[in-house]
């Protein structure tokens, strides 16, 4: 039998009625002749509740016990989904991460999958099981302890299973009906995309789009796993949702495919840094050691042997970044006059594989923002992306203006 992977997010399994709705979708795929691996998240709100209990019990918790607690939400959903399928006379069994086993490293609460042997589940398929319901977000360390993969880890679980079992496709069911040109809550003209390339989806996910977890898209691109994002609340259809696939499977696309944004950005500037060889390493080495996710970087030409260095990072990492740089100043010999942190900025990005072969995208983007009176503070580019840092109060205006300027409401 061909294998299909179906992943249901927390909102799709939030109640027993929604679990029944999801189970019916699984039943339709079984009827088509698939052996199905279902990856489930915890019921909506349960993970937050479990995390809250851990923090209340032990603010400086043991990460191994944290994983033991927060992984239990997925176990409950997997059991309930299996029972529901059995009531529908579909042979199903629930699987926890250690039973598969989903082998990970030992980085508790942010583990990475290292291997998923297919023997156990394939043996059960051969015996007549039609659906394996796997608890997402979890695995087992080399020491035999339960691990979790970090927020959004069920997406990564689903793609990893699709790769390990050579699945025909991986369907991600969520509360949105696909990938849009931008957030429909900000731009009413936002259009659902029928197809988007792995590279574009990876950029959009890393730039703030919440549809798919970044690691899951990285895995899908590496192993060429076809991903389909669709809503669990709409009627089933072979044409539903958005297919995330290889670039060559998309005949034509707009120069810009989407506009992404991130509110949770901060701009940090080191004023009057000594301008000498190795200064960048002296700044960004300590930041890397502190786990700071630096994005945009700009260096200004200064005077008297000094320069200013500006970079962006997530707002929740600002305090850690400040401590790391102050420590580098007092103990590591890094010299600067002042550190300025600005948390009232936002990142807005235009993404599209068409940028590789079309010029003028940056000019149009900058002119559009200028016409709206929006000042650009920092710019970063790649082959298929242009990102700018602007005042946060202009973020929604920028998204709407760029969506209109690139005519994203029109299909290619």
N, C-alpha and C positions, 0 to 999 in steps of 0.2 A: 504494500500500500504506500502511496506517496504520503509524505509527512507535511502537515501544516502547523505552524505555531500561531496561537492566538493569545494576545495579552490583554487583560482587562484591568484598567486602572481603578483607583479607589472609588470614584464617583459611579463607575459602572457596576460595582458590587456593594454599594453602600447599604442596601437593605436586602431582605430575603426575596422580595419581589424583583429587584434588579438582578440578583443572582439567577433567578428563574429565567428572566429575559435573556441574560447572557448565555445560560445553559441551552436555551432554544437555538441561539445562533450556532453554538457548538454542534448541536444535533443536526442542523442543516448541512454543515460541512462533513460530518460523519456520513450522512446520507449520500453525499457526493462521492464517497469512497476514500476519504482521507483517514489516516490515523492522526489524531490531533494531540498536540502538546499545548495545554492551556497554562499560561503563566498568570498568576493572580497577585494583586496588591492587597494590602489590608483594607478593610472596609473604611470608607471615608471618615477621617477624623480620629481613627483608632491609634495610628502611629503617633500623632501629636499627644494624645492622651497618655500613651505608654511612656513617651519621652518625658512628659511632665511628671509622671510618677517617679521616674528614675531621678530626675533633678531634685524633686522634693525629698526623696529618701536620702540621696547622697550627692550633694553638689559636686564633689570631687570624686566622681564615680570611677570604678574599675571598668574599663572599656569592654572587657570580656563579659561582664555581667550585664552591661548596657545592651550588648548584642543579643544576649540570651532573652532579655525582656522584650526589646522592640521587634525582634523577629517573630514573636508569637502572633502578631496580628495577621500575618500572611498565612500562618498555619491554620488559623480559624477559618479564613476564607477558603483555603484549599479543601478542607474537610467538608464545609458546607456545599461547595460547588460539586464535589464528588458525590455527596449524598443526593443532591438535586438531580444529577445526571443518572444516578442509579434508579431514582424514582421514575425516570423517563425510559427505563429499560436499556440504557446505554452503559456498557461495561466501562467503568471508570475507577480510578484509584488515585488517592492523593499522595504526593511525594514531598517530603521536606528536603532541604538542601543536602543534608548529610546522607540521605537515602539514595540520592541519584548516583554518585555524589557530585556536587558542584564544588570542585577543588579550588580554593583560593589561597592567597598568601595570608600572612598573620596580621595584617593591618586592620585591627578591629575598628568598626564603624566606617571604614573607607577601603574595604578589601577589594582586590582586583582578582578576577577569575583567571585561573591558570589552565584548567582543563575540565572538560565535562565528558567523561566516558559514557558512551551510549549503550553499553552492554545490558545494564539492568532494565532500562525502559524498553529497549528493543526486544529483550527476551519476553517481557510481559505482553508486548504487542503480538508477538508470535503465538502466545498462549491464548489470545482472544481479547485482551484489553484493547479498547478503541480510543480511550482518552486518558492521558496522564495529566493530572492536575498538579502543577508544581508551584510551591510557594516561592514567589519571586523575592528579590532583594537579599537573599541569604545564601550562604555556602558553609563550607567547613574548612578550617585551617589545617596545616600539616600536623598540628598538635591535637587535632580532634575536637577543637572548640567551634561552636557556632560563630560565624562571622556575618556582618552585613556590608552591603556595597555602597552605602551612602544614599542620600535622597535621590529619588528617581531611579534607583537601582533595579527596579523591576523591568524597565525598558531594556537595560543592559542585559539582564537575565534572558529576556525573550530573544534578543538578537543573538546572544551567545548560543542558545539552544538551537536556533535556526541554522547557525553555522555548523554546530557540532553534529546535527542530524541531517544536514544537507536538505533542509526543508524547501519546499517549492516557493513559500512566501512566509513573511512574518506580518501578521495583522495586529496593529496596535489600536485597541478600542479605548476611546476616551470620551470627554464631554464636549469636544468640538468635532466638526464634521470634516476636518482636513487642515491643510496648511494654507494660510491666506497670504496675500501680498503684503499685508500688515495687520495690525490688531484692529478687528472690526469695531471695537469699542471706541477707537480713536478716529478712524477714517471710515465713514459709512459706505464709501465706494469700494472698500476692500473686496477682493475677488478670490474665491477658492481656486487653488491651482490643481489641475488634473495630475501633473507630473512635476517633479523638481529633482535636480541632480543631488547626489550625495554631497558634493562640495558646497553647493548653495545651502543645503539644509544644515550642514555642519557649521557654516558661517553664521546662519540665522540663529541656530541653537546657542552658539557660543556668544552671540551678540545680544542675547536677551529674549529671543523667542522661546516660550515655555512649552511648546508642543511636544518636543522630544528631548531627552537628556543627551548632552553632548557626547558622552562616552558611548552611548548606544549607536549614534550615527557614525562615530569613528569605527566601531566594530563592523557595522553594516558595510561601510565603504571598503574596509580592508578585506572582508570575506565575500563581497559582492552579494550580500543578502538583500533581496527585494523587500522593502518595507512599505506597508500601506497603513496610513493613518486615517481612521474613520470613527464616526460616532456610534456609540452603542444604543443611542436613543432614536435613531432613524431606521426606516425599513431597510432590510438587507437588500443589497444590489451589487452586482459584479462591477459596476461603474462608480460605486460610491467612494468617497474619500480622496486622498492624494497619494499617488505612488512615488516613493523615493527610490530612485534607480540610477543606473550609470548614465553619464552624459550622452553617450552614443545612442541611448534609447529615446532621447528627446529630439524630434525632428527639427523643430524651430522653437526658439524662445525669445522673449523680450530681452533687450540689452540688460535691463534691471528686472530682476524677478521679485524682489521684495524689499521692504524698508523695515528694519528692526530698530529697537530702542532698548535702553537700559537706564532706569532711574537710579539704580544703586551704584553710581560711580562717584569717585572722588578724584580731585586733581591735587597733586602734591608737588611743590616747587622748592628745590634747594637753591638758595640765593648765595651768590659769590662763592662758588666752589672753586678750589684750586684747579686750574686748567693744565693738566699734565697727563702723560701716558699712564693708563691704568686707572684713571679716576672713575670711569664707568664701572669697572670691575669692583672698585672699592665701595661703590654705592649699591650696585645691584647684587653683589655677592651676599652681603648681610641680609638683604631683603629676601633673596632666594632661601637662605638658611632659615629665615623666620616664616617661610611658607606663604609669602606675599605674592599674589597673582598680579604681576605688573603687565599692563597692556600697552597703551600708547607711551612713547618716549620722545621728547624733543629737547635738544640742547641748543641754547642760545649762545652766540658769540659775545663774550664779555670784554671787559677792559682790565688792564693792569694784571694780566695773567689769571684772571678769574672768569668763570662762566656760570650761567644759571642752567639747572637741569630740572625739567618738568616731566612727570609721569602720571599715569592714572592707575587706579586700583579699586577694588570693591570697597564701598563705604564701611563695611563691617571689619575691614582689615587695616583701617587708618591708624588706630591706636597701636596695633602691633608694629606697623611700619614706622611710626614715630619713635617707638622704643628702640627698634633695631637700628635706626639711623643715629639716634642720640648715643647709643652704646658704641656704635662705630666711631663716633666723634670723640668720645672720651677714652676709649680703649684701643681703637683701631687706627687712629691717626688720620681719620677723615676730617677735613677742614671745610666748614661752610659758615656763613654769617647768620643765616636764618632758615627755618623750615616753615613754609606756609601751606596749610591744608585747607582746601575748599571742598566742602561736601554738598554744595548747591549747584552741581553740574549734572548733566545727563549726556549719554552717548547715543547718537543717531547714526545709522549705517545704511547705505545702499548696497545691495548684493545682487550679483548676476554673472553667470558664466559668459554672457554676451560681451562683457567688458573686455575680454581678451582680444576681440577683433574689432571693437568699436571705440573710436576716440570721442572726446568731448563730454564724457559722463561727469568727470570732476568739474569741468567748467559750468555745466548746467546745474549741478548740485550747489556749487558755491554761489552762482548768480541767483538761484531760487532763494537761498537763505538770505542773501544780501537784500533782495527785494522785499523780504519780510522784516528787515531790520534786525536780523539775528546775527550776532557776532560769533565767529568761529575762534575757539581758544586753542585747540589742538587738532591736528589732522593725522590720520594713519591710513595707509593704503596697503592692499595686496593685489594680486592678479585679478581677483573677482570681488573686491570689496573696497569701499571708501567709508571711513568712519570719521566723525567729527565730535568734539566735545563742545557743548554749548551750555548756556545758563539753563537750569532745570525748568524755569518758568516758561521757557519757549519750546519745550520738548514736543508737546502735542501739536502746536502750530507747525513746527518743522516737519513732523511726520506727515501731517495732512498736505502741506505744501509740496513736499517731495513726491508723495504718492500721486498728486495731480500732475506735477511737472513731468514725471516719467510715464504718465498715462497708464498706470498699472491696472486701472479698472477694465482695460481692453485686453482681450486675449490676443496672443501673437498671431 
